[in-house]
Amino acid sequence: MSQPRALPDLPDSEIKALSTATDTAVLLIDHQPQMIFGARSADPQVVINNVTALAKLARLFEIPTVLASIAATSFAGPLIPEITDVFPDAPVIDRSYINAWQDGVFRGAVEATGRRRLVIAGLWTEVCLTFPALSAIEAGYEVFAVVDASAGSSTAAHDAAVVRMTQKGVVPVSVANLLSEWQRDWAREKTYGPVNEIVREHMGAWGQGVNYVRAMMK
């Protein structure tokens, strides 16, 4: 029996369904103390861990990232340091609009990225993620909602929000999902090591697997 003919490898650009580091912008919305206090659909520390990993991945892959908060000085507190430490020079757009998309400064920052695919995480899911996600869909963007770097005021609220978003075309994704999409090929040595550091620090059992392999290979 003859061997099958080997086909040429496909560049990332040929797989249209998956996002890449060159066509995507990341929006991190309202990961603030008051929002975290009220998050009930996931353990707050898990959400903090996941959004930190997402921020580090965005920095590693040089993906434009927009940071936003709401009523930071009067009610909700500043964006958590786990995010701002990753982007020490990035402005945090504070606003009064519940829907970040209604804020002209925020929307201008998104437009300035030049990207039409938006990866969004926010607290709470049913409000600060859902509202701008639906609004961006209306504006013609392709939107991915990072469900494990977001959380709702209850499990029912989070789940209902994800259903509502998907009905309008928003695609739910996870941090591990995005990590794999942006790395795409483990032969890419420039990001291989740093990605595995993020995995080791933030990805639980997967990270322990990295630790195990490193220990066994010494």
Secondary structure, DSSP 8 states (H G I E B T S, - for coil): -----------GGG-TTS--TTSEEEEEE---HHHHHT--SS-HHHHHHHHHHHHHHHHHTT--EEEEEESIIIII----HHHHTTSTTS-EEEES-SSGGG-HHHHHHHHHTT-SEEEEEEBSIIIIIHHHHHHHHHTT-EEEEEGGG-B-SSHHHHHHHHHHHHHTT-EEE-HHHHHHHHH--TT-HHHHHHHHHHHHHHSTHHHHHHHHHHHHH-
